[in-house]
Amino acid sequence: MLLVFLFLSPLHSAGAGVGVTDVYVGLSVARSMLPDTVDDFMLRNPSCLNLEALFYSFYVFFNKFAGGLAVGISTLSLHFAGYHAGDCTHNHSVILALQLLMAPIPISLLLIAIIIFLLHPIDEERRKQMRMEMEAAREGSGSLSCLLPGWEVTAEVSNECQELSRF
């Protein structure tokens, strides 16, 4: 699941960086999936503590990397098409390269991203199940209660959290 998310984020950013103007979709959808991905990882791997920063830093790094890659690919394609900055008129290959960079390529990348969004394993049912598991961990003596800010901590778990916070 982490690999799907890490693959999806830069692909979606590359599509947005090449020419898609729908900023809301480009930034919101992948970012709204991130907390659910972190929660799912925490529930599946209770021994891994405080990895939220790692998930968010991967997200930011791959978004920036994909944005830089999109700019580089766009610049190289215009260079190979014969674009010169000072020219008042451009040949047909430059116009074709610009047309491809502005519509078909971003649309195809976004369609691939939508397919990957649909294949994401966390759906509404899994999200509700995760919420119930986190509620049960909060009410019980589960180790997640010390990881989730604002949740009540029992005496047994409090000692465990204090030991974990030393590291």
KANORJO-V785727 format. One record per pair of residues at least 12 apart in sequence whose ideal C-beta (glycine too) atoms are under 6 Angstrom apart, sorted by the first residue. I is the first residue (numbers start at 1). J is the second residue. D is the distance in whole Angstrom. If there is no record, write none. Layout:
I_J_D ; I_J_D
//
This chain:
1_121_5 ; 5_37_5 ; 8_116_5 ; 9_30_5 ; 9_59_6 ; 9_62_5 ; 9_63_6 ; 10_62_4 ; 10_66_3 ; 11_113_5 ; 12_30_5 ; 12_113_4 ; 13_63_5 ; 13_66_4 ; 13_67_6 ; 14_66_4 ; 14_70_5 ; 14_109_6 ; 15_106_5 ; 15_109_3 ; 15_110_5 ; 17_67_5 ; 17_70_3 ; 18_70_5 ; 18_101_6 ; 18_105_6 ; 18_106_5 ; 19_101_6 ; 19_102_4 ; 19_106_5 ; 20_106_4 ; 34_59_6 ; 36_122_5 ; 36_127_6 ; 38_52_5 ; 38_55_5 ; 39_130_5 ; 40_122_6 ; 40_130_6 ; 43_130_6 ; 43_133_5 ; 46_143_5 ; 74_101_6 ; 77_97_5 ; 78_97_6 ; 81_93_4 ; 81_94_5 ; 81_97_4 ; 82_94_6 ; 138_151_5 ; 141_154_6 ; 141_156_5 ; 141_157_6 ; 145_157_5 ; 146_161_3
//
